[in-house]
Amino acid sequence: MLDNRRLESIRDDVLKSVHGQMGIGTLKEKTVHMVLKKYYEDDIDYHEVAIDKYVADICRGNNIIEIQTGNFNKMRDKLEVFLKDYSVTIVYPIPCQKWLNWIDKDSLEVKSRRKSPKKGTPYQAFYELYKIKNYLKHPNLHLKIVMLDVEEYRLLNGWSEDKKRGSVRYDRIPLRIDQEIDIDDIKDYMQLIPYDLPEEFLAKDYAKVAKLTPRKASAALNILSYLNLIQKIGKKRNAFVYQVVEGWGSSEDWCRL
């Protein structure tokens, strides 16, 4: 069950104790990671636990939680070790609604703030999941997609005249959790097939409904095919036609995200 009051309390404690008055991350471990680690395990005795030659973000008994904000390719070696003896849950935060704060690269003073017109979706997870594709069928691997509202801070150090294009993201501050999507076995990936897809669909149909680029939609379909949730049933001109594999239900049964 979501507890945004607790999240806010943890966030405020982190900002006060670690980041100071600016409330902007200055350490290698950024704010979203720190807050979610505390949110999913309050007892710091279970934080940063050494296992073999790796360190788990959280380990209590036979359960490991890894807070991964991106770069899933870096997890492959860890998963190879952890999954042998532990149940591993990857917590993957995705910004749902964000407010952009542009800050001076030297003084860190906020120069402007606006609400981003772009909204994140759970379907964006496929881009990172593709990097650990070979582990997705492992019974000990679980995924928790966390849709967050965030304040994002970016340095005005880009190459364009207004210094915004090519800028560096400095930190993200979590505001609230909008939704958690738990994936504990293969059938749970059905939540990542949009309910309003036609019964037979093309990659461009998936991309449009899921609001993904063609490249990211291709990664999504690759994984859903690998998990035997969808299958190719023919071609339309030069494009493959897909449908949900029989037994997984129709579009009317799919979860609305």
N, C-alpha and C positions, 0 to 999 in steps of 0.2 A: 504494500500500500504506500502511495506517495505521501511524503511528509515534508512539505515545502517550508514549514516553519522551522523544522529541524535543519534543513539545508541552509536556510538563511542564517540561523544561529552559528552553524559551523563555518559558513563563509565569512561572517563578520569576525569570528574569532581568528580565523586564518589571516585575514587582512590586517587585523590589529597586531597580532603577535609576530608575524613574519614580514609583511610588506610595508608596514608603516602607514603614514597618513595618506600617501598617494593612492594606496589600494591597487597598485599595479605590480605584477610579478617581476622580480629582479633575479630570481634564482633559476637554476636549471630545471627544477621541478615546478611547473607552472600551476597557476591557481586552480584551474578546473581539476587537474589531476589530484592536487592536495585535498581539495574539498570532497571530491567523490570518494577518495580513499577513506577519509574519516566518516563520510556518510554511510558507506557500506560496511565499515568495521570501526566502531567507536574506540575499542581498546587498542592502543598503539603497541601493546606487547605483541600483537599479531601482525604488525606492519614490518615490511622489509625483512622477510625471513629468508635466510640462506638455505637453498636446496641444491645439493650437488655444487656445481660451480656458478649457479645463477641465483638471483634474488627475486623472490615473489613479492609483489606489492602487498598482498594480504595472504596469510596462510593460517587457517584454524583447523586443526585435525587433518582430515584428508581433503579439505576443500581449499582451493586456491582461487583468488580473484585477482585479475590483472586489469588495471585501468589503462586502456590504450586509446590515445586520442588520434592516432594515425600511424603510418609506417608499419603496417602489420608484417611486412617482410622481415622486420627485426625480431619477430616473435617465433619464427620457425624453429630455431635451435632450442629455445626455451620449451616450446610445446613438445618437441621430440623427447625431452627429459621429463617434463611435468606430467604428461598424459599417461605415462607408464604406471604411475602409482597414485595419481591425484585426480579428483574431479576439478576441472578448470573452467571458470566462468570469465569470459572476456567482456568487460564493461566498455562499450564504445559510445562515447558522447557525440552527438551530432547537433550543431546549433540549429534550432528551429527558427526562432526569431532573434535577430541580433540588432544591437545599436552600435554603430561605428563611431569610435572616438579617435580623432586624429591628433597626435601628440608631437610636440617639438622633439627632435631627436637628441637635443642636448639638455634642455631644461625639463623635459617630460611633461610640460604644461599642456593641458588639453586645449586645442585650438578650435575644434568644432565637433559637434555630435549630431548624428542623424540616424533615423531608423532605416535599416537596409530594406529595400523592396523585395529582396530574395528571401525565400523561406526554405529551410532544409526539410528533407523528407527521409524516412527510414530507408528508402530504396538506395540512397547514397552509400549504404553500407557495403553493397556488392563490390564497389571499386577496391575496398580494402580486403574484403573476404576472398577475393580472387587470389590474393597473395598468399593465403594459407589454405587454398582450395583442397589440397591433399589431406587436410586434417578435419574437414567439415563433417565427414561421416563417422568420426571417432566417437564412440558412446560416452567418453569422459569429457567431451568438449561441449560447452554451453556458451550462449551469447546473450548479452543483455544490451539492447540498443536503447540509449537514453537520449530522448529529445529534450534539449535544453534551450531556454531563453538566456542569452548572454549579452554582456557588455564586451565588445571587442576593441582593443587598443592597438592602433597601428602607427608606426613611426612615419613621419613626413620625411622620408629619405629615398623616395622613388626617383626614377629617371625622367619623368614627365615634368612639364613646367610647374604644375601644382604639387609635385613631389608625391603623388598618390599612386601612379602606375609603377608597378615593380617595388612597392613598399614592403617593409617587413612587419609581420604581425608580432606584436610585443607580448600580448597576453590576452586571455579571455577570463572574465569574471562571471561565474554562473549566477543567474537571477532566480530561476525556478525550473523545476522539471515539469514538462508538459505531458510526457508519456514515457512509459517503459514498455519495450517489446521483448518478451522472453522467448528465446529459441532453445529448447532443450532436446529436441530430436528433429529428424528430417521433416516430419509433417508440419512442424511449426514454421518452416520456411514458406508455407502457403500464405502466411501473413504478408509476404513480400511479393505476392502476385496481385496486382490491383484488381479489385472486384469488378470494375467496369470495363475490363478488357473484353473484346468480342470473343466468342467461343473459339474461333480460329483467328490467329493474329500474326502479324509480322513484327520484326524487330522495331520498325518505325512506330508501330502502334504502341508497343510497350514503352518506347522512349517518350512518346507524347503523353501517355497517361501517367507515367511515373515521373515525368519532368526531368529526364536524364538526357545527357548528350548521347549521340549514337555510340560513341566508344564505351561509355559507362553502361548503356543498355545492352551492348554486346557482352560485356562482362557478366551482367545479371543473367542473361539468357544462357550463357555458358555454364554458370553455376547451377541454375535451375535444371538444366539438362543433365549435368553431372549427378545431381541428386535424384534424377529420374522423376522429377515432378512435372516436367513438360517434355514434349517430344516433337520432333520434326515430322510432319505428315505430307510434305510435298513442297513444291516451289511455285511461286507466282512471279513470272518473268525471272529475274535473277535473285529474288529474295526467298528465303525459307519461310514456310508457313508452319506455325506452332499451334499446339493445343495442350491442355492439361492432360496428363496421363490418366487413363481410366482408373477409377478407384479413389482418386484424390478429391473428387467433388467437382461441381460446376461453379461458374462465376458467382452464382447466387449464394453459394456456401462460403465464399471467401471472406476473410476478416476485413472489415473496413478500417483502414488506418487513418 
